[in-house]
């Protein structure tokens, strides 16, 4: 989505946003057991089938999200591999003591952000009934609060930093069956929560990258796809907080935040329209269902025909009572009294309110086969006669809307109920939701936004005392804050994108080490690791296999013999191919440890041979070719100015 295609005055609509940045930690073990962290698998040794049910909170109430998830009637299957899963993950044994290495990394993050660190880390349970965690809850603990980050000349507030366990990886989600792989389950995360201080989509994207650089600057977090995920919270004036869940890339945030801002503005306008029509309270919204299965069968819309449904069920191997809810195939016409014109009401760019209904039906009723529903304001072309028959069967008047849903009877009845409930929410404005992001900037319903009722203490885990000595030990080993490091780099001419890349990918640590231990020039070292090595990495050269000590030795060799810089690529390729071989040995093997004896006496022959190879090219081209051929022989052995001078003299002597 290009935000400029649908401009929105963010200040005028009062858009605000905050972040929850989740970063996997680089620990050997998971957070509450001894299973290895970061060992991903594609096979499994066993499966477990579970069904989730809500429980009362400490205050004796049910969390709304838990009740919604229970309505989905999900069959939850877990794929288990003994290499990375134990009985703890399946909730068959109590948790081990919390991984103290993970707590240390969380403390480091708090120190980088200037947080007040808690005296004791208390584990809590956060209820999740979507199946992503087999226990039905995530163990989490606050480590620090009230931090801050310098951001665009102002302060970005940090509400809290927590350490928690990661969830499963989703394999598939079809109807009422969802399948998860448990290899990622239980890996330690830190969650950094900002205040709602961001005012534009571009600020959100920039803040994601900034928090990520803080996380990565310690060198104790994982990198790569999936190692970092963001939840983006968005609201406008008069709206409510909506969480865009699991944004995988900062670049997605611009379109997603813009689209959510537009969505909330349009939902508030729809709320005003519904109030104008007299829909203010839940009891004002009514729906009436008519069974039109026989009327639609054999008609021009294939999805509404029983034979087409049976073909789809067989083709996708969906089972009644498992992927599908129980009951015979039904088509329901859902009459919406007084709501004509609201189904096509714009919400997100290129989306309408009917898409809001479809999202609820897809998730809660389990009817996920596109197009999920049909409605009277975007009816399939060529089927207008059927629409009129369906409207008549549902007793629709001119002021009534009509939605058609189909599938197993129980699911269709659930869908009709959810359509009504979504209109009830619309009459109240913007509902608190968690929404799923897409690369085009659009979002879809995922679940009702969880509230505080899902949190309660974990009586299985004792608290961890955080001593002053522990905090000071970690503080003493902290790297320079990323904003200070960026300022130092840019001051010597390193471009901002290069500085950001070095901090994000761990290269800044190497830059500072070769500067401190080998006396390297900061600007040269930054470009070396931030541009040259990045290019080799993209070309498939395993530069990450080179040990840190070897980089220091290389830059010490550069300082002792500057001409070696000209052969940097050859040296790095050999170092990557032989990571255990000392740099001095590599230099000697490549005959780069000294200037070739008598090279000037051979220069005339080399220049002449290169001239013959150049053929009848124009004189400037011949000269460049001759220089290139000689440099190929002498690069890294003889300084470039000396070679250029000697080649020019040899060429002049021959002329």
Backbone torsions as a table, in degrees:
resi	resn	phi	psi	omega
1	UNK	NA	130.7	174.6
2	UNK	-95.9	111.1	-177.2
3	UNK	-56.9	-27.8	-178.2
4	UNK	-69.5	-15.9	177.1
5	UNK	-71.8	-25.2	178.7
6	UNK	-134.3	77.9	-173.3
7	UNK	-62.0	148.6	179.5
8	UNK	-144.1	130.3	177.7
9	UNK	-82.3	98.5	-173.5
10	UNK	-63.2	-38.5	179.6
11	UNK	-67.8	-40.2	-177.7
12	UNK	-65.0	-36.1	-178.4
13	UNK	-90.9	-1.6	176.6
14	UNK	70.1	39.6	-179.3
15	UNK	-70.1	131.1	172.2
16	UNK	-134.2	153.0	-177.2
17	UNK	-149.4	150.8	174.3
18	UNK	-140.1	170.1	-172.3
19	UNK	-125.7	151.4	164.7
20	UNK	-127.1	103.0	-175.2
21	UNK	-97.6	121.0	-179.6
22	UNK	-106.1	125.1	-176.4
23	UNK	-129.6	122.8	176.7
24	UNK	-68.8	143.9	-177.9
25	UNK	-99.0	149.4	-177.0
26	UNK	-89.9	75.0	177.2
27	UNK	-115.3	159.4	178.8
28	UNK	-75.3	-35.4	-174.0
29	UNK	-114.1	163.3	173.9
30	UNK	-72.0	179.3	-169.4
31	UNK	-77.5	-35.9	-175.0
32	UNK	-128.2	19.0	174.6
33	UNK	-154.7	-179.1	-175.2
34	UNK	-97.7	9.3	178.2
35	UNK	-67.9	148.1	-179.8
36	UNK	-67.9	141.2	176.5
37	UNK	-94.0	139.9	176.8
38	UNK	84.7	10.6	177.8
39	UNK	-99.1	99.0	-177.2
40	UNK	-90.5	145.5	-179.6
41	UNK	-135.1	156.7	177.1
42	UNK	-115.0	-1.6	178.6
43	UNK	-116.5	168.6	179.2
44	UNK	-143.6	152.6	-179.3
45	UNK	-99.6	-14.6	-178.3
46	UNK	-167.2	167.7	178.7
47	UNK	-132.0	154.4	176.3
48	UNK	-132.9	134.8	175.8
49	UNK	-106.6	129.8	180.0
50	UNK	-135.8	158.0	171.7
51	UNK	-128.6	134.3	-176.8
52	UNK	-97.2	143.5	175.7
53	UNK	-133.7	142.4	-178.7
54	UNK	-72.5	154.1	175.3
55	UNK	-126.1	157.3	179.0
56	UNK	-70.6	144.8	175.8
57	UNK	-77.2	179.5	178.1
58	UNK	-61.4	-23.6	-179.4
59	UNK	-94.0	4.4	176.0
60	UNK	81.1	25.5	178.3
61	UNK	-127.9	160.0	177.3
62	UNK	-94.8	140.6	173.4
63	UNK	-73.0	135.2	-177.3
64	UNK	-60.2	-36.2	178.7
65	UNK	-66.0	-39.7	179.3
66	UNK	-63.3	-40.2	178.2
67	UNK	-65.1	-40.2	178.5
68	UNK	-63.7	-44.9	179.9
69	UNK	-62.6	-34.5	178.5
70	UNK	-65.1	-33.3	179.2
71	UNK	-66.6	-22.5	-178.0
72	UNK	-72.0	-16.4	178.2
73	UNK	53.5	48.7	-176.2
74	UNK	-79.6	138.8	165.7
75	UNK	-95.6	121.6	-171.8
76	UNK	-111.7	121.5	-179.1
77	UNK	-114.6	132.1	177.8
78	UNK	-112.1	133.7	176.7
79	UNK	-98.8	119.6	-171.8
80	UNK	-111.6	136.2	173.2
81	UNK	-123.5	126.8	-175.0
82	UNK	-64.6	-14.9	-179.6
83	UNK	-72.4	-21.4	-175.5
84	UNK	-141.3	13.0	-178.8
85	UNK	-138.4	140.7	177.2
86	UNK	-131.5	-172.7	-176.5
87	UNK	-69.0	-19.4	177.5
88	UNK	-63.9	-45.9	-177.8
89	UNK	-59.1	-30.9	179.6
90	UNK	-88.8	7.1	178.1
91	UNK	65.2	27.7	177.8
92	UNK	-95.4	-12.7	174.5
93	UNK	-137.5	155.4	178.9
94	UNK	-66.6	165.9	178.5
95	UNK	-71.5	148.9	167.9
96	UNK	-72.6	168.5	172.3
97	UNK	-57.3	145.6	-176.1
98	UNK	-58.8	142.1	-179.7
99	UNK	-64.7	111.8	-175.2
100	UNK	-71.2	-25.9	175.7
101	UNK	-64.3	-37.2	177.4
102	UNK	-67.9	-39.8	177.5
103	UNK	-62.5	-38.4	177.7
104	UNK	-60.7	-43.7	179.9
105	UNK	-64.3	-38.7	177.5
106	UNK	-64.1	-38.7	176.9
107	UNK	-64.0	-41.9	176.5
108	UNK	-56.8	-44.7	179.3
109	UNK	-61.6	-42.0	178.4
110	UNK	-61.5	-41.8	179.6
111	UNK	-65.1	-40.6	178.5
112	UNK	-62.3	-31.2	-176.2
113	UNK	-96.5	2.0	178.8
114	UNK	68.8	31.8	-177.5
115	UNK	-79.3	156.2	166.0
116	UNK	-80.7	120.6	-175.3
117	UNK	-90.5	136.8	-177.1
118	UNK	-67.6	155.1	177.2
119	UNK	-77.6	-31.5	178.4
120	UNK	-137.6	137.1	176.4
121	UNK	-92.1	115.3	-179.3
122	UNK	-108.4	126.9	-179.5
123	UNK	-81.3	134.2	175.7
124	UNK	-121.9	164.0	175.5
125	UNK	-108.8	132.2	178.5
126	UNK	-115.6	113.5	-170.9
127	UNK	-69.7	132.0	174.6
128	UNK	-135.7	118.9	179.6
129	UNK	-111.6	13.9	177.5
130	UNK	-79.8	-1.8	179.4
131	UNK	92.5	-6.3	-176.2
132	UNK	-68.4	-17.9	176.5
133	UNK	-132.4	119.3	-172.9
134	UNK	-59.4	-28.4	179.6
135	UNK	-71.6	-17.6	-174.3
136	UNK	86.8	2.1	177.3
137	UNK	-153.4	154.6	177.4
138	UNK	-106.2	132.6	175.2
139	UNK	-83.1	130.0	-174.3
140	UNK	-147.3	156.5	-179.3
141	UNK	-151.8	134.4	175.6
142	UNK	-77.8	132.4	179.6
143	UNK	-110.3	-33.9	-179.5
144	UNK	-149.8	156.2	-179.9
145	UNK	-139.6	165.5	170.8
146	UNK	59.0	50.9	175.6
147	UNK	-96.8	-176.8	179.9
148	UNK	-158.6	153.7	178.6
149	UNK	-132.6	135.2	171.5
150	UNK	-69.4	129.5	-173.5
151	UNK	-150.0	113.9	176.0
152	UNK	52.4	41.0	177.8
153	UNK	79.4	6.3	176.4
154	UNK	-136.0	-170.4	-177.4
155	UNK	-109.3	130.4	170.6
156	UNK	-97.8	115.5	-175.8
157	UNK	-76.2	144.3	176.0
158	UNK	-111.0	113.1	-177.2
159	UNK	-70.5	-48.2	-178.9
160	UNK	-162.7	160.3	171.7
161	UNK	-125.7	126.9	-178.4
162	UNK	-123.7	156.6	169.7
163	UNK	-112.0	134.9	-176.3
164	UNK	-154.0	170.5	-178.5
165	UNK	-94.4	144.0	179.4
166	UNK	-75.0	164.7	-178.6
167	UNK	-98.8	179.9	177.5
168	UNK	-71.3	166.1	171.2
169	UNK	-96.2	129.5	180.0
170	UNK	-74.4	131.3	177.1
171	UNK	-97.2	-47.4	179.1
172	UNK	-158.5	156.1	178.3
173	UNK	-144.5	101.4	-178.0
174	UNK	-126.1	115.5	178.0
175	UNK	57.1	-120.4	-177.9
176	UNK	-97.1	11.2	179.2
177	UNK	-117.4	124.3	175.5
178	UNK	-125.4	136.8	-175.9
179	UNK	-119.3	133.0	-178.4
180	UNK	-125.4	147.9	171.5
181	UNK	-105.3	136.9	-169.3
182	UNK	-98.1	10.2	-176.5
183	UNK	-65.2	-35.3	-179.6
184	UNK	-82.8	-18.7	-175.5
185	UNK	-57.9	129.6	176.3
186	UNK	88.7	-6.7	175.8
187	UNK	-63.2	141.2	-178.2
188	UNK	-69.2	138.1	174.5
189	UNK	-125.2	154.7	159.1
190	UNK	-112.7	138.5	176.6
191	UNK	-112.8	119.4	178.1
192	UNK	-106.7	119.6	-175.4
193	UNK	-109.2	123.5	177.2
194	UNK	-95.8	163.9	171.2
195	UNK	-75.3	169.7	179.9
196	UNK	-79.8	59.8	-170.3
197	UNK	-100.9	-1.0	-174.3
198	UNK	-96.5	136.6	-168.4
199	UNK	-114.8	-11.9	179.5
200	UNK	-139.7	159.0	176.8
201	UNK	-58.8	-37.3	-179.9
202	UNK	-65.1	-36.8	176.5
203	UNK	-64.0	-37.5	179.3
204	UNK	-62.0	-47.1	179.9
205	UNK	-61.5	-41.6	-179.5
206	UNK	-66.4	-39.2	-179.8
207	UNK	-67.8	-35.8	176.1
208	UNK	-58.4	-46.4	-179.2
209	UNK	-66.6	-37.3	-179.8
210	UNK	-65.0	-48.4	178.8
211	UNK	-62.1	-37.6	177.7
212	UNK	-62.6	-38.4	178.9
213	UNK	-68.0	-35.5	176.0
214	UNK	-63.0	-46.1	179.5
215	UNK	-59.5	-45.2	-172.1
216	UNK	-80.3	-16.8	-175.7
217	UNK	-66.3	-22.4	179.2
218	UNK	-76.7	-21.3	-177.0
219	UNK	77.5	11.0	-176.3
220	UNK	-113.2	22.7	178.0
221	UNK	-125.3	160.6	179.8
222	UNK	-82.2	153.5	177.3
223	UNK	-125.6	166.5	-179.8
224	UNK	109.0	172.2	-178.1
225	UNK	-60.1	128.4	177.8
226	UNK	90.2	-12.7	-178.9
227	UNK	-73.9	-22.5	178.8
228	UNK	-132.6	132.4	178.1
229	UNK	-139.0	146.6	-177.0
230	UNK	-120.7	139.4	165.1
231	UNK	-103.9	127.3	-176.7
232	UNK	-110.1	120.8	179.0
233	UNK	-97.4	131.3	-173.9
234	UNK	-135.5	141.9	168.9
235	UNK	-153.9	161.4	172.1
236	UNK	-121.2	171.3	-179.9
237	UNK	-61.2	124.6	-177.8
238	UNK	90.3	-12.5	179.0
239	UNK	-92.0	-160.8	179.4
240	UNK	-137.3	163.3	-179.6
241	UNK	-65.3	127.1	174.4
242	UNK	-121.7	131.8	-178.1
243	UNK	-101.4	120.2	172.9
244	UNK	-91.4	111.6	-164.6
245	UNK	-90.4	132.4	169.2
246	UNK	68.0	44.9	176.5
247	UNK	-69.6	117.5	-171.1
248	UNK	-81.9	-21.9	-176.0
249	UNK	-137.1	144.1	179.3
250	UNK	-61.9	-35.0	-178.3
251	UNK	-61.8	-26.1	178.1
252	UNK	-68.4	-25.7	-169.6
253	UNK	-62.0	-33.5	-176.1
254	UNK	-60.2	-52.7	179.6
255	UNK	-68.1	-36.6	-176.9
256	UNK	-67.7	-45.2	-179.3
257	UNK	-68.2	-41.0	176.8
258	UNK	-60.0	-47.2	-179.2
259	UNK	-63.2	-38.6	178.8
260	UNK	-69.8	-36.0	174.6
261	UNK	-59.7	-46.3	177.5
262	UNK	-61.5	-42.1	-178.0
263	UNK	-60.7	-45.3	-178.0
264	UNK	-68.8	-38.5	176.4
265	UNK	-59.5	-45.3	-178.7
266	UNK	-70.3	-34.3	176.9
267	UNK	-68.1	-35.0	175.9
268	UNK	-66.6	-37.1	175.4
269	UNK	-65.6	-40.0	176.9
270	UNK	-63.5	-40.1	177.4
271	UNK	-57.7	-44.3	177.9
272	UNK	-61.5	-40.6	179.7
273	UNK	-65.7	-41.3	178.2
274	UNK	-64.4	-39.5	176.9
275	UNK	-63.7	-39.5	178.4
276	UNK	-61.2	-32.5	179.8
277	UNK	-86.0	-0.5	177.0
278	UNK	97.0	8.2	178.2
279	UNK	-95.3	97.8	-177.2
280	UNK	-121.8	-37.7	-177.0
281	UNK	-111.6	158.2	-179.7
282	UNK	-53.7	-37.8	-178.2
283	UNK	-71.1	-12.8	176.9
284	UNK	-74.3	-21.5	-177.1
285	UNK	-94.6	119.7	178.8
286	UNK	-126.0	149.2	169.3
287	UNK	-130.5	150.6	177.6
288	UNK	-128.9	131.9	-175.8
289	UNK	-108.2	138.5	173.9
290	UNK	-126.2	134.0	177.1
291	UNK	-79.8	108.7	-177.2
292	UNK	-115.4	27.1	-177.3
293	UNK	-56.5	-50.2	-177.8
294	UNK	-66.7	-37.4	-178.6
295	UNK	-65.8	-38.1	-177.4
296	UNK	-83.1	-20.5	-175.1
297	UNK	-65.2	134.3	179.7
298	UNK	78.6	5.0	-178.4
299	UNK	-85.1	-170.7	-173.9
300	UNK	-79.4	-5.1	178.9
301	UNK	-105.8	102.5	-171.8
302	UNK	-58.7	-35.7	-176.7
303	UNK	-60.8	-22.5	-176.7
304	UNK	-93.8	7.1	-178.4
305	UNK	-100.7	137.4	-176.9
306	UNK	-61.2	-39.9	-178.4
307	UNK	-64.1	-41.6	178.4
308	UNK	-64.5	-38.7	178.0
309	UNK	-62.9	-45.2	179.7
310	UNK	-63.4	-38.4	177.3
311	UNK	-61.9	-43.2	-179.7
312	UNK	-64.1	-43.0	-179.4
313	UNK	-61.7	-44.0	-179.8
314	UNK	-69.6	-41.5	-178.9
315	UNK	-62.6	-40.7	-178.4
316	UNK	-92.8	1.7	178.2
317	UNK	54.1	45.8	176.9
318	UNK	-89.8	139.7	-173.8
319	UNK	-113.2	135.8	175.4
320	UNK	-63.0	135.9	-178.6
321	UNK	80.9	0.2	177.5
322	UNK	-128.2	-86.6	172.1
323	UNK	-67.5	-31.7	-178.6
324	UNK	-109.1	147.2	173.4
325	UNK	-71.4	166.0	-178.4
326	UNK	-73.7	159.5	175.4
327	UNK	113.1	160.9	179.1
328	UNK	-73.5	161.4	177.1
329	UNK	-64.1	129.4	-180.0
330	UNK	-135.6	150.8	170.8
331	UNK	-120.4	122.3	179.5
332	UNK	-112.6	135.3	169.4
333	UNK	-97.1	116.6	-176.6
334	UNK	-101.5	108.7	179.8
335	UNK	-82.3	134.6	-179.8
336	UNK	-115.7	88.9	-175.0
337	UNK	-61.0	126.3	175.5
338	UNK	76.0	10.3	-173.8
339	UNK	-113.3	18.0	176.6
340	UNK	-58.5	140.2	178.9
341	UNK	88.5	-6.9	-179.8
342	UNK	-93.3	-21.9	-179.6
343	UNK	-66.0	-34.9	179.0
344	UNK	-92.6	11.3	-179.5
345	UNK	-62.7	128.5	-177.9
346	UNK	-67.3	141.8	175.4
347	UNK	-123.2	-96.9	172.5
348	UNK	-73.0	160.6	172.3
349	UNK	-53.2	128.4	179.3
350	UNK	68.8	16.5	176.9
351	UNK	-131.1	158.2	-179.6
352	UNK	-128.2	176.9	-179.4
353	UNK	-65.2	-26.0	175.8
354	UNK	-60.1	-30.8	176.3
355	UNK	-67.9	-31.4	174.4
356	UNK	-63.2	-43.1	177.8
357	UNK	-63.4	-43.6	-178.2
358	UNK	-62.1	-36.8	178.3
359	UNK	-62.7	-43.8	178.2
360	UNK	-64.8	-43.1	-179.7
361	UNK	-63.5	-42.5	-178.6
362	UNK	-60.6	-47.1	-173.9
363	UNK	-78.0	-48.5	-169.3
364	UNK	-87.9	-39.6	179.3
365	UNK	-86.3	-15.2	179.7
366	UNK	76.7	14.5	178.3
367	UNK	-93.6	89.1	-169.3
368	UNK	-109.9	9.7	179.6
369	UNK	-84.6	117.9	-179.2
370	UNK	-58.5	144.4	9.2
371	UNK	-88.6	13.4	175.4
372	UNK	72.6	-49.0	176.1
373	UNK	-152.6	160.3	169.8
374	UNK	-115.7	154.3	176.6
375	UNK	-145.9	165.8	-169.6
376	UNK	-71.2	-12.2	-177.0
377	UNK	-103.6	2.5	173.1
378	UNK	-152.9	64.5	-172.9
379	UNK	-84.0	147.2	178.8
380	UNK	-57.6	135.2	179.4
381	UNK	-62.8	142.0	178.1
382	UNK	86.3	-1.1	-178.6
383	UNK	-120.2	28.4	-176.9
384	UNK	-64.1	-36.7	-179.8
385	UNK	-63.0	-40.2	177.8
386	UNK	-63.7	-39.3	179.0
387	UNK	-58.5	-44.2	-179.9
388	UNK	-62.3	-39.5	178.5
389	UNK	-65.1	-41.5	-180.0
390	UNK	-66.9	-39.6	177.1
391	UNK	-62.8	-40.2	179.0
392	UNK	-66.2	-41.8	-179.6
393	UNK	-64.8	-32.8	179.1
394	UNK	-88.7	0.3	179.6
395	UNK	59.8	45.2	179.7
396	UNK	-81.0	134.6	169.8
397	UNK	-95.7	-177.5	-177.7
398	UNK	-64.4	-27.9	-176.9
399	UNK	-91.8	5.4	-176.0
400	UNK	-103.6	143.0	170.8
401	UNK	-92.6	164.9	-179.5
402	UNK	-140.6	130.9	175.8
403	UNK	-123.8	137.6	178.8
404	UNK	-112.7	126.7	175.6
405	UNK	-127.5	153.8	-175.0
406	UNK	-148.3	156.1	179.8
407	UNK	142.4	-165.0	176.2
408	UNK	-58.0	146.3	-169.2
409	UNK	-57.5	-45.3	-178.3
410	UNK	-61.4	-41.6	-179.3
411	UNK	-65.8	-37.6	-179.4
412	UNK	-67.1	-39.2	177.6
413	UNK	-66.6	-39.8	175.8
414	UNK	-61.3	-40.7	179.6
415	UNK	-60.9	-43.2	179.2
416	UNK	-62.2	-40.2	177.8
417	UNK	-64.0	-40.8	-178.7
418	UNK	-68.5	-32.9	176.5
419	UNK	-61.1	-44.8	178.0
420	UNK	-62.7	-47.1	-177.1
421	UNK	-62.8	-34.1	178.4
422	UNK	-67.7	-34.5	174.8
423	UNK	-69.4	-35.6	174.7
424	UNK	-58.9	-44.7	177.3
425	UNK	-62.9	-38.2	-178.7
426	UNK	-64.0	-34.2	178.5
427	UNK	-71.0	-12.8	178.5
428	UNK	-102.7	-1.8	178.4
429	UNK	109.6	-126.4	-177.5
430	UNK	-101.9	118.8	178.7
431	UNK	-77.0	146.0	171.8
432	UNK	-68.8	118.7	-176.7
433	UNK	-138.9	157.7	163.0
434	UNK	-104.2	130.7	-173.8
435	UNK	-125.1	148.5	-177.8
436	UNK	-88.9	131.6	-178.0
437	UNK	-90.0	153.4	173.5
438	UNK	-130.5	157.3	-173.4
439	UNK	-63.5	-25.8	-178.7
440	UNK	-80.4	3.1	178.9
441	UNK	94.5	-3.0	178.6
442	UNK	-90.2	164.4	176.8
443	UNK	-135.7	163.4	176.2
444	UNK	-139.9	158.3	-177.4
445	UNK	-60.2	136.6	175.1
446	UNK	-119.6	-46.2	174.9
447	UNK	-171.2	167.1	172.8
448	UNK	-66.2	142.4	-177.1
449	UNK	-65.7	125.5	179.9
450	UNK	-63.7	153.3	178.2
451	UNK	-118.8	-173.7	-177.6
452	UNK	-67.9	-16.4	-178.0
453	UNK	-67.2	-12.6	-178.8
454	UNK	-86.7	-3.3	-176.4
455	UNK	-100.0	138.7	175.0
456	UNK	-159.4	157.8	-175.5
457	UNK	-65.5	150.3	174.7
458	UNK	-98.2	105.5	-176.5
459	UNK	-78.1	-5.7	178.5
460	UNK	-83.8	-15.7	-172.1
461	UNK	-117.2	123.5	177.1
462	UNK	-73.5	156.2	176.9
463	UNK	-70.6	156.3	176.4
464	UNK	-111.3	120.9	178.4
465	UNK	-76.6	132.4	178.4
466	UNK	-104.2	106.6	-175.7
467	UNK	-84.4	158.7	177.9
468	UNK	-64.6	-37.9	179.2
469	UNK	-61.2	-40.2	-180.0
470	UNK	-64.0	-44.2	-179.8
471	UNK	-63.7	-43.7	-177.6
472	UNK	-68.9	-35.3	175.9
473	UNK	-61.0	-43.0	179.4
474	UNK	-70.9	-35.3	179.5
475	UNK	-64.3	-38.4	-177.4
476	UNK	-65.1	-26.7	-178.0
477	UNK	-97.0	4.7	-176.6
478	UNK	-68.2	142.8	172.3
479	UNK	-76.1	172.2	176.7
480	UNK	-63.0	139.3	176.9
481	UNK	-57.7	144.5	-173.4
482	UNK	-60.1	-34.6	-179.5
483	UNK	-69.0	-31.7	175.6
484	UNK	-72.6	-40.2	178.9
485	UNK	-64.0	-42.3	178.2
486	UNK	-60.6	-43.1	179.6
487	UNK	-62.2	-40.7	179.6
488	UNK	-65.6	-41.0	-179.4
489	UNK	-68.7	-47.9	-176.5
490	UNK	-66.8	-25.4	179.2
491	UNK	-63.1	-29.3	180.0
492	UNK	-98.1	10.8	173.9
493	UNK	100.5	11.1	176.7
494	UNK	-80.0	125.3	179.5
495	UNK	-60.9	148.3	-178.3
496	UNK	-57.1	-44.7	179.5
497	UNK	-60.1	-35.3	178.4
498	UNK	-68.0	-43.2	178.3
499	UNK	-61.0	-43.5	178.8
500	UNK	-62.8	-41.8	179.7
501	UNK	-62.2	-43.4	-178.7
502	UNK	-61.8	-41.3	-179.8
503	UNK	-71.6	-39.6	-176.5
504	UNK	-68.9	-35.7	-175.1
505	UNK	-104.6	8.9	175.5
506	UNK	86.2	-0.3	-179.1
507	UNK	-70.1	-24.6	-179.2
508	UNK	-62.3	-34.2	177.7
509	UNK	-61.1	-42.0	178.5
510	UNK	-69.6	-38.9	178.4
511	UNK	-57.5	-50.8	-177.0
512	UNK	-66.3	-33.3	-179.1
513	UNK	-69.4	-44.9	-178.7
514	UNK	-69.6	-28.2	175.2
515	UNK	-68.1	-45.8	-176.2
516	UNK	-72.2	-41.2	-170.6
517	UNK	-98.4	-23.3	-178.2
518	UNK	-117.8	2.0	178.4
519	UNK	68.3	26.4	-177.5
520	UNK	-69.2	152.4	173.2
521	UNK	-71.3	128.4	-174.5
522	UNK	-59.8	-45.9	-177.2
523	UNK	-64.2	-44.0	179.5
524	UNK	-62.9	-43.6	-179.1
525	UNK	-64.4	-39.3	-180.0
526	UNK	-64.2	-44.9	177.7
527	UNK	-67.7	-34.0	-179.2
528	UNK	-61.6	-51.8	-177.7
529	UNK	-82.4	-27.3	-175.7
530	UNK	-90.5	-16.7	179.9
531	UNK	-126.3	-55.3	-174.3
532	UNK	-66.9	-48.9	180.0
533	UNK	-68.8	-33.0	176.6
534	UNK	-62.1	-41.0	177.7
535	UNK	-63.4	-41.8	178.2
536	UNK	-66.2	-38.6	178.8
537	UNK	-60.9	-43.6	178.9
538	UNK	-66.1	-27.1	178.5
539	UNK	-82.6	1.3	176.8
540	UNK	95.3	4.6	178.1
541	UNK	-78.5	126.3	-175.6
542	UNK	-77.8	64.3	-176.4
543	UNK	-64.9	-23.2	-179.4
544	UNK	-71.5	-10.4	176.7
545	UNK	-77.4	-15.8	-177.8
546	UNK	-72.9	131.6	-179.9
547	UNK	-72.0	152.5	178.7
548	UNK	-58.1	-41.3	-179.7
549	UNK	-61.5	-33.5	-179.9
550	UNK	-68.3	-36.1	177.0
551	UNK	-64.3	-40.9	178.5
552	UNK	-62.5	-42.4	178.8
553	UNK	-63.4	-39.0	179.3
554	UNK	-62.3	-46.4	-177.4
555	UNK	-71.3	-28.0	172.5
556	UNK	-65.8	-37.5	176.6
557	UNK	-66.6	-39.2	175.8
558	UNK	-59.0	-42.3	-178.3
559	UNK	-67.6	-38.9	-178.5
560	UNK	-74.4	-34.4	-177.5
561	UNK	-138.4	82.8	-172.5
562	UNK	-55.0	-25.0	-178.5
563	UNK	-62.6	-21.3	179.8
564	UNK	-64.1	-23.0	178.5
565	UNK	-57.0	-33.6	-178.0
566	UNK	-66.5	-21.1	-179.7
567	UNK	-107.1	25.2	-174.1
568	UNK	-56.7	-42.7	-175.3
569	UNK	-66.1	-43.7	178.4
570	UNK	-60.8	-42.8	-180.0
571	UNK	-63.8	-46.5	-176.6
572	UNK	-66.0	-39.2	178.4
573	UNK	-61.1	-42.2	178.9
574	UNK	-70.7	-36.9	177.7
575	UNK	-64.5	-40.0	179.4
576	UNK	-68.0	-34.2	179.6
577	UNK	-77.2	-24.0	-179.4
578	UNK	-130.7	67.8	-170.6
579	UNK	-63.1	-19.0	-179.5
580	UNK	-92.5	-5.4	-176.1
581	UNK	-87.2	132.0	178.6
582	UNK	-59.6	149.8	-178.1
583	UNK	-62.9	-38.8	-179.1
584	UNK	-61.2	-33.6	177.7
585	UNK	-69.1	-41.3	178.0
586	UNK	-62.0	-43.7	179.3
587	UNK	-60.3	-43.3	-179.5
588	UNK	-67.2	-42.0	-179.7
589	UNK	-61.5	-34.0	180.0
590	UNK	-86.5	2.8	-180.0
591	UNK	59.7	39.1	-179.4
592	UNK	-105.8	6.7	-174.8
593	UNK	-85.6	-2.6	179.5
594	UNK	-160.0	163.8	176.7
595	UNK	-76.0	132.7	-179.1
596	UNK	-58.7	126.2	-179.7
597	UNK	-65.9	137.2	175.4
598	UNK	70.1	20.8	-176.5
599	UNK	-65.2	-30.6	-179.6
600	UNK	-66.3	-32.6	-179.2
601	UNK	-69.8	-25.0	178.9
602	UNK	-91.7	-6.3	-171.5
603	UNK	-62.9	-40.8	-179.0
604	UNK	-60.7	-42.3	178.6
605	UNK	-63.0	-41.5	-179.1
606	UNK	-64.3	-43.0	-178.4
607	UNK	-65.5	-41.5	-179.8
608	UNK	-64.5	-43.9	179.9
609	UNK	-62.7	-40.9	179.4
610	UNK	-66.9	-34.8	178.0
611	UNK	-64.7	-38.9	178.3
612	UNK	-67.6	-39.1	179.2
613	UNK	-65.6	-31.6	-178.3
614	UNK	-69.7	-21.5	177.1
615	UNK	68.2	-137.5	-174.7
616	UNK	-98.4	35.2	176.3
617	UNK	-67.8	161.9	175.1
618	UNK	-61.1	149.9	-176.8
619	UNK	-50.8	-44.8	179.2
620	UNK	-61.4	-36.5	179.6
621	UNK	-68.4	-38.0	178.0
622	UNK	-63.0	-43.4	-179.2
623	UNK	-62.4	-42.0	179.2
624	UNK	-65.3	-38.6	-179.8
625	UNK	-65.9	-43.5	178.9
626	UNK	-60.9	-44.0	179.3
627	UNK	-62.3	-43.1	-179.7
628	UNK	-62.2	-42.0	-179.6
629	UNK	-65.8	-39.5	178.4
630	UNK	-69.1	-40.5	178.9
631	UNK	-62.4	-34.6	178.4
632	UNK	-59.5	-34.8	179.8
633	UNK	-78.8	-31.2	-168.2
634	UNK	-113.8	-2.2	-176.7
635	UNK	-61.1	130.6	-179.2
636	UNK	84.0	-7.7	179.7
637	UNK	-109.4	-39.1	-177.8
638	UNK	-125.8	136.4	178.7
639	UNK	-56.7	142.2	-176.5
640	UNK	-57.2	-46.6	-179.3
641	UNK	-57.1	-39.2	179.9
642	UNK	-65.3	-38.7	179.3
643	UNK	-66.2	-45.8	-178.5
644	UNK	-61.1	-43.0	179.8
645	UNK	-63.6	-43.1	-177.7
646	UNK	-68.1	-40.3	179.4
647	UNK	-64.4	-42.8	179.7
648	UNK	-62.3	-41.6	-179.7
649	UNK	-65.9	-40.0	-179.6
650	UNK	-66.6	-40.9	179.5
651	UNK	-65.7	-39.0	179.8
652	UNK	-67.5	-38.0	179.7
653	UNK	-64.7	-35.0	-178.9
654	UNK	-74.2	-28.3	178.7
655	UNK	-80.0	NA	NA
